[in-house]
Amino acid sequence: MPETSEHRPYHHGNLRTELLDAAERSLREHGVDQLSLRDLAREIGVSHTAPRRHFADRRALLDSLAESGFVRLGARLRAAVDEIGDEGCLHDRLHAFASAYARFATENAALTRLMNSSKHRPGARTVAVAAAAAFGQIRELIEEGQERGELKEGDPEDIGLVIYAAVQGITGMVNDGIIESERLEALVDTAVTQFLQGASSRVEER
């Protein structure tokens, strides 16, 4: 006889992590509209009520998935910049940051869409905090560039938004199939180079 929900275990080793992993797989394969706590519970092999020990509802699960995405993204961005080192020039450090973001966003297209749509949702405080921690690193790069005299003065947040918008636009077109994925790295490099040429403190004023 098929196993009924009553016979499925309520407790599970690391249920929260397994639910998030299963949710990300579902998101990648079927999209956000098809994701449900009941289906995830069935996939993992626990009762349909077990997920509610960790997530009050579907929205809470999606917010946690977006939050964990930003944590992973932040770690990847930090590692990419750290690999260049403090002595690296601004172009190399900013390119490492932008390239790491572009790769993450194209390798995890559905997750990235969820992350970006969740971070400004009213009530999603933990998602917003995780997003700020990840993207706050670009502000640090801009401030360092200004302190070194490599960038013109200006609001670091506004300047960072400009380069982020350019890279986000490129990744969005790759994910939508408008641009071939093989062009990703070259376009990101062009975006960073063109941005720095315009924002460099060494550009003569006309």
N, C-alpha and C positions, 0 to 999 in steps of 0.2 A: 504493500500500500504506500502511496505517496506520503511523504512526511508533512504533517500539518503544522501550522504556526505554533500550536500548543506544544509540539514536540521539539521545536527548535530551541536551542539554549538561549537563555536571557543574558547570561554573562559571557564575556568573550575577552580574550587576553588583552589586546590593546585595541579596543573597539573604535575609539575615536580616530586613531591613525588609519585603521583599515577603512573606515567610512570615508575619510578624506581622500585616501588613495582611490577607492572605488568611485567616489564622486568625480574625481578628476578624469578618470578613464571614461566615465559616462559622458562627462562634459565634452571631452575630445571626440568621442565617437558619435554622440547623438545630439549634442547641443544642450543648452541650459533648460529649454522648455520641457525636455523629456526626463529630467532628473527628478527622482522622487525618493523619499526616505524608505518607503515600503519596498521599492525595487532594490535599493541598495542593501537593505536588511536581508532580502531573499538571496541576493548574490553572495553575501558574506556567510549566510547560514545561521542567522540569529532571528529571534522573534521580531515581528514588525514593530513592537513597542520598545525594543532595546535601544535603538538610536536616540530616543528621546531622553535617555540618561545624559547625553552629551549635547544634543541639539534640540532646542525646544520645538523648532519647526524647520521647514525647508529653507526659509530665509536665513535662519541662524547658521545652517550648514553652509550655505553659499557665502555668507560673510566670513566664516572661518576659513573657507577655501581661498577666498580672495586675500585674506590676511596672511595665510601661510604662503601664498604666491608672492606677496610683497616681501616677506621675510627672506624667501629664497632668492628673489631678484636682488634685494639689497646685498646679500652675501656675495652673489656673483659679481655685482658691480664693484664692490669693495675689493674683491680678489683681483679683478682685472686691473684696477688702478694701482693696487699695491705691487703687482708684478712689474709695473713700470718703475716704481720707486720714487722717492721724494725728489731725486735729482733729475728726473725726466722732465723734458720740456712740456709746456702746457698742451701743445698739439698732441703729443703722444699720450698724455694722461687723459685728455678729453676724448681722443679717438678711442682709447681703450674702454672708457666708460660708455660711449655711444655705441660702439661695436658690440659690447657685452649686452647692452639693452636690446639692440636690434636682433641679436641671435636668440635671446630669451623670448622676445615677442613673436618671432616667426616660428620658433620651435614649439611654442605654447600659445598658439593663436587664440583658441577658445578661452583659455584661462586668462590671458591678457585682456581680452574683451570684458570678461567678468570683473577682473580687478579694476579696470578703468571705469566701469559703470557703477561699481560699488563704492568707490572711495569718496564720492560726493553725496551718497545717499544719506538723508537725515537719519540719525540714530546709529550709523555705522562708525562709531567712534574708534574702535580698535583697528578697523580697516584704514581709516584716515591716518591714524598714528603710524601704522606700519608703512603706509605709502609715503608719509612725510620723512620717515627715517631713511627709506630707500632713495628717494629723489633729493633729499637734503644733501646728498653727497655731491651733486652737481653744483650746488651753491658753494660748497667748500672749495671746489676746483676753481670756480669763478673768483672767489675771494683771494685765493692763493695767486691766481694770475694777476689780479689787480695789485696785490702787495708786491709782486715781483716786477711790476711795471710792464707786464706783457699784455694787459687789457686796459682799455679806457675805463674811467670811473663810471659808475652807474649802479642802479639797484641790482645786486647779484641775482635776486630771484627773477626779476624781469629778463635779465640777460640769459639766465639758465633756461627760462621758458622758451626763448627763441630757438635755441639749439634743440631742446627737447621736442618742440613742435615739428621741426624739420625732420628729425629722425623718426618720430612717431608717424609722420606722413609717409615716409618711405616704407616703413614696416607695414603700414596699413595697406599700401598699394601692392606690396609683395603678397600679403595674406589674401588680398582680394583677387590676385591673379593678374593685376594690371601690369606689374613689373615682374620679370623673371627673377627667381630667387638667386640665380648666379650673379646678378648685378648688385646684390645687397651690400657687400663689403665696399665695393668701389663707390657706390652712391653715398654711403655713410662717410667715407673718407672725403669725398667732394663736399658734402654738407659741412663737415667740421672745418675743412680748409677754407672754404668760402666764408664761413662764419667768422673765423679768426682773422681773415684778411680784412673784413669790414670792421671788426671790433678791436683790432690791434691798436695799442697806444702808440705804436711806431709809424702808423699810417699818417702821412702828412695831411693836415687840415687844408681843405680847398677854400 
